[in-house]
Amino acid sequence: MYALCTRTLATHSSTVSSVTNVIEKEVAPARPLQTGGVFLPVSSVDLEARNVGKVFGENPIFSDVSFRLARGEAVALVGANGTGKSTLLRCLMGLIPASDGQVILLGEDTSNARDKAMRALRARVGLVSQKHNLVPRLSVLSNVIHGLLGRKPGIRHWCHTFAPAASREAAMQALEKVGLADFASRRADRLSGGQSQRVAIARAIVGNPEILIADEPCASLDPSAGDDVMELFFRLAREQGVTVVFTSHNVEHALRYGDRVLGLADGALKLDATAASLNAQHLRGLYD
């Protein structure tokens, strides 16, 4: 677990002003325990952002974002629409380059990694996005097998008919974990929204990733289905000891499933605190 700073925000003059700007209108029984002000040694860091910034053209999205994720840690990334949450996730995965700073992914500096090395790194990361991005005309089983393409590229992993027996077996095991083994032969365009998201989760975990990144995994689901998907997602993550980063506009999900909460606002990281030290009022202040 990421080493937590034991001081309260009041003792961190360098960071208290940024968090106070977000929550100054709220009256809370306790201050959040800040975790990002001091980087203490941890046994294993899976992901680290060092003063990361992103600019599109002349439009700055965010700057000077720094944090670490320890092995097995779950972090919720919250903030209003347009603050750059999805963009930050893409930078962390190396899908787009950061304009400033460094991203250290599984021990590798992504800014210096060649294309082949980046593909190998991304193959160790599972992604669940807002849009399920399933291939509609293909079977559920084929869509899950697509999750192995990063590790095993080639036509054999485009369709379950051509896939090696070991790959089909791994995909079926992933479907069993999400409760959809009986749907393996069904076309993806005949699934409900909740079922499609479960298939997307199975696709993300079929390759046994070391990091799971989820971008608004419940955005297209009703509240009940969203709760079911989050419970499933984090049960699987905990069982496999996976490091998790997820974005959400649901503050209850952020507090329930995150060990830590990161808050983006006004182009900067305004909050980095333990979930146990926060309440819903703290997070709602990020949306003012």
PAGU-482699 format. One line per 8 residues: number of its first residue (from 1); their letters; for each residue x, y, z of N, C-alpha, C. Coordinates in nm, 2 decimals. Example, Ala and Ser with C-alpha at 12.3 -4.5 7.8 and 13.67 -1.06 7.14 Angstrom:
2
1) as) 1.32 -0.57 0.78 1.23 -0.45 0.78 1.32 -0.33 0.78; 1.28 -0.22 0.71 1.37 -0.11 0.71 1.29 0.00 0.79
REM end
This chain:
288
1) myalctrt) 0.09 -0.12 0.00 0.00 0.00 0.00 0.09 0.12 0.00; 0.05 0.22 -0.08 0.12 0.35 -0.08 0.14 0.40 0.06; 0.26 0.44 0.09 0.29 0.50 0.22 0.22 0.63 0.24; 0.14 0.63 0.35 0.05 0.75 0.37 0.13 0.85 0.46; 0.12 0.98 0.43 0.17 1.08 0.51 0.08 1.10 0.63; 0.14 1.10 0.75 0.07 1.10 0.88 0.03 1.24 0.92; 0.08 1.34 0.86 0.05 1.48 0.90 -0.08 1.52 0.84; -0.15 1.61 0.90 -0.28 1.66 0.85 -0.25 1.77 0.75
9) lathsstv) -0.35 1.82 0.67 -0.33 1.92 0.57 -0.28 2.05 0.64; -0.32 2.07 0.76 -0.29 2.20 0.83 -0.14 2.21 0.84; -0.06 2.10 0.85 0.08 2.11 0.87 0.16 2.11 0.73; 0.08 2.11 0.62 0.15 2.12 0.49 0.12 2.25 0.43; 0.20 2.35 0.46 0.17 2.49 0.41 0.18 2.49 0.26; 0.26 2.40 0.20 0.28 2.41 0.05 0.17 2.35 -0.02; 0.08 2.27 0.04 -0.03 2.21 -0.03 -0.16 2.25 0.02; -0.17 2.30 0.14 -0.30 2.33 0.20 -0.38 2.43 0.12
17) ssvtnvie) -0.31 2.53 0.06 -0.39 2.64 -0.01 -0.46 2.58 -0.13; -0.40 2.49 -0.20 -0.47 2.44 -0.32 -0.60 2.35 -0.29; -0.59 2.27 -0.18 -0.70 2.19 -0.14 -0.81 2.28 -0.07; -0.76 2.38 0.00 -0.86 2.47 0.07 -0.94 2.55 -0.03; -0.88 2.58 -0.15 -0.96 2.65 -0.25 -1.07 2.57 -0.29; -1.06 2.44 -0.29 -1.17 2.35 -0.34 -1.27 2.33 -0.23; -1.23 2.32 -0.11 -1.33 2.29 0.00 -1.36 2.40 0.10; -1.31 2.52 0.07 -1.33 2.63 0.16 -1.47 2.66 0.20
25) kevaparp) -1.56 2.63 0.10 -1.70 2.66 0.12 -1.77 2.55 0.21; -1.70 2.44 0.23 -1.77 2.33 0.30 -1.72 2.33 0.45; -1.81 2.28 0.53 -1.78 2.26 0.67 -1.78 2.11 0.70; -1.66 2.06 0.73 -1.64 1.91 0.74 -1.59 1.88 0.88; -1.63 1.76 0.93 -1.59 1.73 1.07 -1.44 1.70 1.08; -1.37 1.66 0.96 -1.23 1.63 0.97 -1.17 1.68 0.84; -1.04 1.71 0.85 -0.97 1.75 0.73 -0.92 1.62 0.66; -0.91 1.63 0.52 -0.85 1.51 0.45 -0.71 1.49 0.48
33) lqtggvfl) -0.67 1.37 0.49 -0.53 1.34 0.51 -0.46 1.34 0.37; -0.37 1.44 0.36 -0.30 1.46 0.23 -0.20 1.35 0.21; -0.19 1.30 0.08 -0.09 1.20 0.05 0.01 1.24 -0.05; -0.01 1.34 -0.12 0.07 1.37 -0.24 0.18 1.47 -0.21; 0.19 1.53 -0.09 0.29 1.64 -0.07 0.43 1.59 -0.05; 0.44 1.47 0.01 0.57 1.41 0.03 0.58 1.27 -0.03; 0.67 1.24 -0.11 0.69 1.11 -0.17 0.78 1.02 -0.08; 0.72 0.94 0.00 0.79 0.85 0.09 0.82 0.72 0.01
41) pvssvdle) 0.93 0.65 0.05 0.96 0.52 -0.02 0.85 0.42 0.00; 0.82 0.35 -0.11 0.72 0.23 -0.10 0.79 0.11 -0.17; 0.74 -0.01 -0.14 0.80 -0.13 -0.18 0.79 -0.15 -0.33; 0.68 -0.11 -0.39 0.67 -0.13 -0.54 0.57 -0.03 -0.59; 0.62 0.06 -0.68 0.54 0.16 -0.75 0.51 0.12 -0.89; 0.38 0.10 -0.92 0.34 0.06 -1.05 0.32 0.17 -1.15; 0.29 0.29 -1.10 0.26 0.41 -1.18 0.30 0.53 -1.11; 0.37 0.62 -1.18 0.41 0.75 -1.12 0.40 0.86 -1.22
49) arnvgkvf) 0.34 0.97 -1.18 0.33 1.09 -1.26 0.42 1.19 -1.20; 0.51 1.25 -1.28 0.61 1.35 -1.22 0.59 1.48 -1.30; 0.52 1.57 -1.23 0.50 1.71 -1.29 0.44 1.70 -1.43; 0.34 1.61 -1.45 0.29 1.59 -1.59 0.20 1.71 -1.63; 0.21 1.75 -1.75 0.12 1.85 -1.80 0.08 1.82 -1.95; -0.03 1.87 -1.99 -0.08 1.84 -2.13 -0.14 1.97 -2.18; -0.09 2.00 -2.31 -0.14 2.11 -2.38 -0.19 2.07 -2.52; -0.31 2.11 -2.56 -0.35 2.08 -2.70 -0.35 2.21 -2.77
57) genpifsd) -0.26 2.23 -2.87 -0.24 2.35 -2.94 -0.20 2.46 -2.84; -0.28 2.56 -2.83 -0.25 2.67 -2.73 -0.34 2.66 -2.60; -0.41 2.55 -2.59 -0.50 2.53 -2.48 -0.44 2.43 -2.37; -0.40 2.49 -2.26 -0.35 2.40 -2.15 -0.46 2.33 -2.09; -0.44 2.20 -2.07 -0.55 2.11 -2.00 -0.52 2.10 -1.85; -0.40 2.06 -1.82 -0.35 2.06 -1.68 -0.20 2.07 -1.68; -0.15 2.09 -1.56 0.00 2.10 -1.55 0.04 2.06 -1.41; 0.17 2.02 -1.40 0.23 1.99 -1.27 0.15 1.88 -1.19
65) vsfrlarg) 0.11 1.78 -1.25 0.04 1.67 -1.18 0.14 1.57 -1.14; 0.14 1.54 -1.01 0.24 1.44 -0.96 0.17 1.35 -0.86; 0.19 1.22 -0.87 0.14 1.12 -0.77 0.21 0.99 -0.80; 0.19 0.90 -0.70 0.24 0.76 -0.72 0.13 0.66 -0.68; 0.13 0.55 -0.75 0.04 0.44 -0.72 0.12 0.32 -0.68; 0.10 0.27 -0.56 0.17 0.15 -0.52 0.09 0.02 -0.57; 0.16 -0.09 -0.57 0.10 -0.21 -0.62 -0.02 -0.25 -0.53; -0.13 -0.27 -0.60 -0.25 -0.31 -0.54 -0.34 -0.20 -0.49
73) eavalvga) -0.30 -0.07 -0.51 -0.37 0.04 -0.46 -0.48 0.08 -0.56; -0.59 0.13 -0.51 -0.70 0.18 -0.59 -0.72 0.33 -0.58; -0.71 0.40 -0.69 -0.72 0.55 -0.68 -0.84 0.60 -0.77; -0.92 0.68 -0.71 -1.03 0.74 -0.79 -0.99 0.88 -0.83; -1.01 0.91 -0.96 -0.98 1.04 -1.02 -1.11 1.11 -1.05; -1.13 1.22 -0.98 -1.26 1.29 -0.99 -1.23 1.44 -1.04; -1.34 1.50 -1.08 -1.34 1.64 -1.13 -1.45 1.66 -1.22; -1.48 1.79 -1.25 -1.59 1.83 -1.34 -1.55 1.79 -1.48
81) ngtgkstl) -1.65 1.79 -1.57 -1.63 1.77 -1.71 -1.53 1.88 -1.77; -1.44 1.83 -1.85 -1.35 1.93 -1.91 -1.22 1.95 -1.83; -1.21 1.89 -1.72 -1.09 1.91 -1.64 -0.97 1.83 -1.69; -0.99 1.73 -1.78 -0.88 1.65 -1.83 -0.86 1.52 -1.77; -0.96 1.46 -1.71 -0.95 1.33 -1.64 -0.91 1.22 -1.75; -0.99 1.22 -1.86 -0.97 1.11 -1.96 -0.84 1.14 -2.03; -0.80 1.26 -2.05 -0.67 1.30 -2.11 -0.56 1.25 -2.02; -0.57 1.27 -1.89 -0.47 1.22 -1.80 -0.45 1.07 -1.81
89) lrclmgli) -0.56 1.00 -1.81 -0.56 0.86 -1.82 -0.48 0.81 -1.95; -0.51 0.88 -2.06 -0.44 0.85 -2.18 -0.29 0.87 -2.18; -0.26 0.98 -2.10 -0.11 1.01 -2.08 -0.05 0.90 -2.00; -0.12 0.86 -1.90 -0.07 0.75 -1.81 -0.04 0.62 -1.88; -0.13 0.59 -1.97 -0.12 0.47 -2.05 -0.02 0.48 -2.17; 0.03 0.60 -2.20 0.11 0.62 -2.31 0.04 0.62 -2.44; -0.09 0.64 -2.44 -0.17 0.65 -2.56 -0.15 0.78 -2.63; -0.12 0.89 -2.55 -0.08 1.02 -2.60 0.04 1.06 -2.52
97) pasdgqvi) 0.13 1.14 -2.58 0.24 1.19 -2.50 0.21 1.30 -2.41; 0.27 1.31 -2.29 0.25 1.43 -2.21 0.33 1.54 -2.27; 0.28 1.66 -2.25 0.35 1.78 -2.30 0.47 1.82 -2.21; 0.45 1.79 -2.08 0.56 1.82 -1.98 0.56 1.70 -1.88; 0.68 1.69 -1.82 0.69 1.59 -1.71 0.72 1.45 -1.76; 0.71 1.36 -1.67 0.73 1.22 -1.70 0.62 1.13 -1.64; 0.60 1.02 -1.71 0.51 0.91 -1.66 0.60 0.78 -1.66; 0.61 0.73 -1.54 0.68 0.60 -1.52 0.58 0.49 -1.50
105) llgedtsn) 0.56 0.41 -1.60 0.47 0.30 -1.60 0.54 0.17 -1.59; 0.51 0.10 -1.48 0.57 -0.03 -1.45 0.72 -0.03 -1.47; 0.77 0.08 -1.41 0.92 0.09 -1.41 0.98 0.15 -1.53; 0.90 0.18 -1.64 0.96 0.24 -1.76 0.91 0.38 -1.78; 1.00 0.46 -1.82 0.97 0.60 -1.86 0.91 0.60 -2.00; 0.78 0.63 -2.00 0.71 0.62 -2.13 0.76 0.73 -2.23; 0.81 0.84 -2.19 0.86 0.94 -2.28 0.98 0.89 -2.36; 1.05 0.79 -2.31 1.17 0.75 -2.38 1.15 0.61 -2.44
113) ardkamra) 1.03 0.55 -2.42 1.01 0.41 -2.47 0.98 0.41 -2.62; 1.04 0.32 -2.69 1.01 0.30 -2.84 0.88 0.24 -2.86; 0.83 0.24 -2.98 0.70 0.19 -3.01 0.68 0.04 -2.96; 0.77 -0.04 -2.99 0.76 -0.18 -2.95 0.76 -0.19 -2.80; 0.84 -0.12 -2.73 0.84 -0.12 -2.58 0.71 -0.07 -2.53; 0.65 0.03 -2.59 0.52 0.09 -2.54 0.41 -0.01 -2.56; 0.41 -0.08 -2.67 0.31 -0.19 -2.70 0.32 -0.30 -2.59; 0.44 -0.33 -2.56 0.46 -0.43 -2.45 0.41 -0.38 -2.32
121) lrarvglv) 0.44 -0.26 -2.29 0.39 -0.20 -2.16 0.23 -0.19 -2.16; 0.17 -0.15 -2.27 0.03 -0.14 -2.27 -0.04 -0.27 -2.26; 0.03 -0.38 -2.31 -0.03 -0.51 -2.30 -0.04 -0.56 -2.15; 0.03 -0.49 -2.06 0.03 -0.53 -1.92 -0.07 -0.44 -1.85; -0.15 -0.36 -1.92 -0.25 -0.27 -1.86 -0.39 -0.30 -1.92; -0.49 -0.32 -1.84 -0.62 -0.34 -1.88 -0.70 -0.21 -1.88; -0.78 -0.19 -1.99 -0.86 -0.07 -2.00 -1.01 -0.10 -2.01; -1.09 -0.03 -1.93 -1.23 -0.03 -1.94 -1.28 0.11 -1.96
129) sqkhnlvp) -1.34 0.14 -2.08 -1.37 0.28 -2.11 -1.52 0.31 -2.10; -1.56 0.44 -2.11 -1.70 0.48 -2.11 -1.78 0.40 -2.21; -1.72 0.40 -2.33 -1.78 0.33 -2.44 -1.73 0.19 -2.44; -1.81 0.09 -2.46 -1.77 -0.05 -2.45 -1.68 -0.09 -2.56; -1.69 -0.03 -2.68 -1.60 -0.05 -2.79 -1.60 -0.20 -2.83; -1.71 -0.27 -2.82 -1.72 -0.41 -2.87 -1.74 -0.41 -3.02; -1.70 -0.51 -3.08 -1.72 -0.53 -3.23 -1.86 -0.59 -3.24; -1.96 -0.52 -3.29 -2.10 -0.56 -3.28 -2.13 -0.70 -3.34
137) rlsvlsnv) -2.08 -0.72 -3.46 -2.11 -0.84 -3.53 -2.04 -0.97 -3.49; -1.94 -0.95 -3.40 -1.87 -1.07 -3.35 -1.93 -1.12 -3.22; -1.89 -1.24 -3.19 -1.94 -1.30 -3.07 -1.88 -1.24 -2.95; -1.95 -1.27 -2.83 -1.89 -1.22 -2.71 -1.75 -1.28 -2.68; -1.74 -1.41 -2.71 -1.61 -1.48 -2.69 -1.50 -1.41 -2.78; -1.53 -1.38 -2.90 -1.43 -1.32 -2.99 -1.39 -1.18 -2.93; -1.49 -1.10 -2.88 -1.46 -0.97 -2.82 -1.37 -0.98 -2.70; -1.39 -1.08 -2.62 -1.30 -1.10 -2.50 -1.16 -1.14 -2.55
145) ihgllgrk) -1.15 -1.23 -2.65 -1.02 -1.27 -2.70 -0.94 -1.15 -2.75; -1.01 -1.05 -2.80 -0.94 -0.93 -2.85 -0.85 -0.87 -2.74; -0.88 -0.90 -2.61 -0.80 -0.84 -2.50 -0.66 -0.90 -2.50; -0.64 -1.01 -2.58 -0.51 -1.07 -2.58 -0.42 -1.02 -2.70; -0.48 -0.93 -2.78 -0.41 -0.89 -2.90 -0.28 -0.81 -2.86; -0.28 -0.74 -2.75 -0.16 -0.67 -2.71 -0.04 -0.76 -2.69; -0.07 -0.88 -2.63 0.04 -0.98 -2.60 0.06 -1.07 -2.72; -0.05 -1.10 -2.79 -0.04 -1.20 -2.90 -0.10 -1.14 -3.03
153) pgirhwch) -0.04 -1.05 -3.09 -0.09 -0.99 -3.21 -0.10 -1.08 -3.32; -0.20 -1.06 -3.41 -0.21 -1.14 -3.53 -0.36 -1.18 -3.55; -0.38 -1.24 -3.67 -0.52 -1.27 -3.71 -0.59 -1.38 -3.62; -0.51 -1.46 -3.56 -0.56 -1.57 -3.48 -0.64 -1.52 -3.36; -0.61 -1.40 -3.32 -0.68 -1.34 -3.20 -0.79 -1.24 -3.24; -0.83 -1.24 -3.37 -0.94 -1.15 -3.41 -1.07 -1.22 -3.40; -1.07 -1.35 -3.40 -1.19 -1.43 -3.40 -1.17 -1.56 -3.32; -1.27 -1.60 -3.24 -1.25 -1.71 -3.16 -1.24 -1.84 -3.24
161) tfapaasr) -1.29 -1.84 -3.36 -1.28 -1.96 -3.45 -1.13 -2.00 -3.48; -1.05 -1.89 -3.49 -0.91 -1.92 -3.52 -0.82 -1.91 -3.40; -0.87 -1.88 -3.29 -0.78 -1.86 -3.17 -0.73 -1.99 -3.11; -0.61 -1.99 -3.06 -0.56 -2.11 -3.00 -0.65 -2.16 -2.88; -0.64 -2.28 -2.85 -0.73 -2.34 -2.74 -0.70 -2.27 -2.61; -0.57 -2.24 -2.58 -0.54 -2.17 -2.46 -0.60 -2.03 -2.45; -0.61 -1.96 -2.56 -0.67 -1.83 -2.56 -0.82 -1.84 -2.54; -0.88 -1.94 -2.61 -1.03 -1.95 -2.59 -1.06 -1.99 -2.44
169) eaamqale) -0.98 -2.07 -2.39 -1.00 -2.11 -2.25 -0.98 -1.99 -2.15; -0.88 -1.91 -2.18 -0.86 -1.79 -2.09 -0.98 -1.70 -2.10; -1.03 -1.68 -2.23 -1.15 -1.59 -2.25 -1.27 -1.65 -2.18; -1.29 -1.78 -2.18 -1.41 -1.84 -2.11 -1.39 -1.82 -1.96; -1.27 -1.83 -1.91 -1.25 -1.81 -1.77 -1.29 -1.67 -1.73; -1.25 -1.57 -1.81 -1.28 -1.43 -1.79 -1.43 -1.41 -1.79; -1.50 -1.48 -1.89 -1.65 -1.46 -1.89 -1.71 -1.53 -1.77; -1.66 -1.63 -1.72 -1.71 -1.70 -1.60 -1.70 -1.60 -1.48
177) kvgladfa) -1.59 -1.53 -1.48 -1.57 -1.44 -1.36 -1.67 -1.32 -1.36; -1.72 -1.28 -1.49 -1.82 -1.18 -1.49 -1.96 -1.23 -1.51; -1.97 -1.36 -1.50 -2.11 -1.42 -1.50 -2.17 -1.43 -1.64; -2.09 -1.43 -1.74 -2.15 -1.43 -1.88 -2.10 -1.55 -1.96; -2.06 -1.66 -1.90 -2.01 -1.77 -1.98 -2.11 -1.83 -2.07; -2.24 -1.82 -2.03 -2.35 -1.87 -2.12 -2.37 -1.78 -2.24; -2.31 -1.67 -2.24 -2.33 -1.57 -2.35 -2.22 -1.57 -2.45; -2.13 -1.67 -2.44 -2.01 -1.67 -2.52 -2.03 -1.66 -2.67
185) srradrls) -2.14 -1.73 -2.71 -2.16 -1.74 -2.86 -2.26 -1.63 -2.91; -2.31 -1.55 -2.82 -2.41 -1.44 -2.86 -2.33 -1.33 -2.92; -2.40 -1.27 -3.02 -2.34 -1.15 -3.09 -2.34 -1.03 -2.99; -2.24 -0.95 -3.00 -2.22 -0.84 -2.91 -2.33 -0.74 -2.92; -2.39 -0.72 -3.04 -2.49 -0.62 -3.06 -2.63 -0.67 -3.00; -2.63 -0.79 -2.94 -2.76 -0.83 -2.88 -2.75 -0.84 -2.73; -2.66 -0.76 -2.67 -2.64 -0.75 -2.53 -2.70 -0.62 -2.48; -2.74 -0.63 -2.35 -2.78 -0.50 -2.28 -2.66 -0.42 -2.25
193) ggqsqrva) -2.69 -0.30 -2.20 -2.57 -0.21 -2.16 -2.49 -0.27 -2.05; -2.55 -0.33 -1.95 -2.48 -0.39 -1.84 -2.40 -0.51 -1.88; -2.46 -0.59 -1.97 -2.39 -0.71 -2.02 -2.27 -0.67 -2.10; -2.29 -0.56 -2.19 -2.18 -0.51 -2.27 -2.06 -0.47 -2.18; -2.09 -0.40 -2.07 -1.99 -0.35 -1.98 -1.92 -0.47 -1.92; -1.99 -0.57 -1.88 -1.93 -0.69 -1.82 -1.84 -0.76 -1.92; -1.88 -0.76 -2.05 -1.79 -0.82 -2.15 -1.66 -0.73 -2.16; -1.68 -0.60 -2.16 -1.56 -0.51 -2.16 -1.47 -0.54 -2.05
201) iaraivgn) -1.52 -0.57 -1.93 -1.44 -0.60 -1.81 -1.37 -0.73 -1.84; -1.44 -0.83 -1.89 -1.38 -0.96 -1.92 -1.26 -0.94 -2.02; -1.28 -0.86 -2.12 -1.18 -0.83 -2.22 -1.06 -0.77 -2.15; -1.08 -0.68 -2.05 -0.97 -0.61 -1.98 -0.89 -0.70 -1.89; -0.95 -0.80 -1.84 -0.88 -0.89 -1.74 -0.83 -1.02 -1.80; -0.87 -1.05 -1.92 -0.83 -1.18 -1.98 -0.68 -1.20 -1.99; -0.61 -1.09 -2.00 -0.46 -1.10 -2.01 -0.39 -1.09 -1.88; -0.47 -1.10 -1.77 -0.41 -1.08 -1.63 -0.32 -0.96 -1.62
209) peiliade) -0.38 -0.84 -1.64 -0.31 -0.72 -1.63 -0.26 -0.68 -1.49; -0.15 -0.61 -1.49 -0.09 -0.56 -1.36 -0.16 -0.43 -1.31; -0.21 -0.36 -1.41 -0.28 -0.23 -1.38 -0.42 -0.23 -1.46; -0.52 -0.19 -1.39 -0.65 -0.17 -1.46 -0.69 -0.02 -1.45; -0.72 0.03 -1.57 -0.76 0.17 -1.58 -0.90 0.17 -1.63; -0.99 0.24 -1.56 -1.13 0.25 -1.60 -1.18 0.39 -1.61; -1.22 0.43 -1.73 -1.27 0.57 -1.75 -1.42 0.57 -1.75; -1.47 0.62 -1.64 -1.62 0.63 -1.62 -1.69 0.49 -1.66
217) pcasldps) -1.65 0.39 -1.59 -1.70 0.25 -1.63 -1.85 0.24 -1.62; -1.92 0.33 -1.55 -2.06 0.32 -1.53 -2.14 0.43 -1.59; -2.07 0.51 -1.68 -2.14 0.63 -1.73 -2.26 0.60 -1.81; -2.27 0.48 -1.88 -2.38 0.45 -1.97 -2.48 0.36 -1.90; -2.46 0.33 -1.77 -2.55 0.24 -1.70 -2.64 0.31 -1.61; -2.76 0.24 -1.58 -2.85 0.29 -1.48 -2.78 0.27 -1.34; -2.83 0.33 -1.23 -2.76 0.32 -1.10 -2.75 0.18 -1.05; -2.85 0.10 -1.07 -2.84 -0.04 -1.02 -2.73 -0.12 -1.09
225) agddvmel) -2.74 -0.11 -1.23 -2.64 -0.18 -1.31 -2.50 -0.12 -1.28; -2.49 0.01 -1.26 -2.36 0.07 -1.23 -2.30 0.02 -1.10; -2.38 0.01 -1.00 -2.34 -0.05 -0.87 -2.29 -0.19 -0.89; -2.36 -0.27 -0.96 -2.32 -0.41 -0.99 -2.19 -0.42 -1.06; -2.17 -0.33 -1.16 -2.05 -0.34 -1.23 -1.93 -0.30 -1.15; -1.95 -0.19 -1.07 -1.84 -0.15 -0.98 -1.80 -0.26 -0.88; -1.90 -0.32 -0.82 -1.88 -0.43 -0.72 -1.80 -0.54 -0.79; -1.84 -0.58 -0.91 -1.77 -0.68 -0.98 -1.63 -0.64 -1.02
233) ffrlareq) -1.62 -0.52 -1.07 -1.49 -0.47 -1.11 -1.39 -0.48 -1.00; -1.43 -0.43 -0.88 -1.33 -0.42 -0.77 -1.32 -0.55 -0.70; -1.41 -0.64 -0.71 -1.39 -0.78 -0.65 -1.28 -0.85 -0.73; -1.29 -0.84 -0.87 -1.19 -0.90 -0.95 -1.05 -0.84 -0.93; -1.05 -0.70 -0.92 -0.92 -0.64 -0.90 -0.86 -0.68 -0.77; -0.94 -0.69 -0.66 -0.89 -0.72 -0.53 -0.84 -0.87 -0.53; -0.92 -0.96 -0.59 -0.88 -1.10 -0.60 -0.75 -1.12 -0.67; -0.72 -1.04 -0.77 -0.60 -1.05 -0.85 -0.49 -0.96 -0.81
241) gvtvvfts) -0.51 -0.88 -0.71 -0.41 -0.79 -0.66 -0.36 -0.68 -0.76; -0.46 -0.63 -0.84 -0.43 -0.54 -0.95 -0.43 -0.40 -0.90; -0.35 -0.31 -0.95 -0.35 -0.17 -0.92 -0.46 -0.11 -1.01; -0.54 -0.02 -0.95 -0.65 0.04 -1.02 -0.65 0.19 -1.02; -0.68 0.25 -1.14 -0.71 0.39 -1.15 -0.85 0.40 -1.22; -0.94 0.48 -1.16 -1.07 0.49 -1.22 -1.12 0.63 -1.21; -1.19 0.68 -1.31 -1.26 0.81 -1.30 -1.40 0.79 -1.28; -1.46 0.89 -1.21 -1.61 0.88 -1.18 -1.66 1.01 -1.14
249) hnvehalr) -1.79 1.04 -1.18 -1.86 1.15 -1.13 -1.95 1.12 -1.01; -1.95 0.99 -0.98 -2.03 0.94 -0.87 -1.94 0.95 -0.74; -1.96 1.05 -0.66 -1.87 1.07 -0.54 -1.88 0.95 -0.45; -1.99 0.89 -0.44 -2.01 0.77 -0.35 -1.92 0.66 -0.40; -1.91 0.64 -0.53 -1.83 0.53 -0.58 -1.68 0.57 -0.55; -1.64 0.69 -0.57 -1.51 0.73 -0.54 -1.46 0.70 -0.40; -1.55 0.73 -0.31 -1.52 0.71 -0.17 -1.53 0.57 -0.13; -1.62 0.49 -0.19 -1.64 0.35 -0.15 -1.53 0.26 -0.21
257) ygdrvlgl) -1.48 0.29 -0.33 -1.39 0.20 -0.40 -1.25 0.24 -0.40; -1.22 0.37 -0.38 -1.09 0.42 -0.39 -1.02 0.42 -0.25; -0.89 0.38 -0.25 -0.81 0.39 -0.13 -0.77 0.54 -0.12; -0.75 0.60 -0.23 -0.71 0.74 -0.24 -0.80 0.81 -0.34; -0.81 0.94 -0.33 -0.89 1.02 -0.42 -0.80 1.13 -0.47; -0.79 1.15 -0.61 -0.72 1.26 -0.67 -0.83 1.35 -0.73; -0.82 1.48 -0.71 -0.91 1.57 -0.77 -0.85 1.67 -0.86; -0.90 1.68 -0.99 -0.85 1.77 -1.08 -0.95 1.89 -1.09
265) adgalkld) -0.90 2.01 -1.09 -0.98 2.13 -1.10 -0.89 2.25 -1.14; -0.94 2.34 -1.23 -0.86 2.46 -1.27 -0.72 2.42 -1.32; -0.71 2.31 -1.40 -0.59 2.28 -1.46 -0.48 2.23 -1.37; -0.52 2.18 -1.25 -0.42 2.13 -1.16 -0.47 2.02 -1.07; -0.38 1.95 -1.01 -0.43 1.85 -0.91 -0.45 1.92 -0.78; -0.58 1.94 -0.74 -0.62 2.01 -0.62 -0.63 1.93 -0.50; -0.64 1.80 -0.52 -0.67 1.71 -0.40 -0.60 1.58 -0.42; -0.53 1.53 -0.32 -0.47 1.40 -0.32 -0.48 1.36 -0.17
273) ataaslna) -0.58 1.28 -0.14 -0.61 1.24 0.00 -0.66 1.10 0.01; -0.65 1.05 0.13 -0.70 0.91 0.16 -0.86 0.92 0.15; -0.92 0.82 0.10 -1.06 0.82 0.09 -1.13 0.81 0.23; -1.06 0.75 0.32 -1.11 0.74 0.46 -1.12 0.87 0.53; -1.04 0.97 0.48 -1.04 1.10 0.55 -1.14 1.20 0.48; -1.21 1.16 0.38 -1.29 1.25 0.30 -1.44 1.21 0.32; -1.52 1.31 0.28 -1.66 1.28 0.28 -1.72 1.34 0.14; -1.84 1.32 0.12 -1.90 1.37 -0.01 -1.89 1.52 -0.03
281) qhlrglyd) -1.90 1.59 0.08 -1.89 1.74 0.07 -1.75 1.78 0.02; -1.64 1.72 0.06 -1.51 1.75 0.01 -1.51 1.74 -0.14; -1.56 1.63 -0.20 -1.55 1.61 -0.34 -1.65 1.69 -0.42; -1.76 1.73 -0.36 -1.86 1.81 -0.44 -1.79 1.95 -0.45; -1.71 1.99 -0.36 -1.64 2.12 -0.38 -1.56 2.13 -0.51; -1.51 2.01 -0.56 -1.44 2.01 -0.69 -1.52 2.05 -0.81; -1.65 2.05 -0.79 -1.74 2.07 -0.91 -1.80 2.21 -0.90; -1.76 2.29 -0.80 -1.81 2.43 -0.79 -1.76 2.52 -0.90
REM end
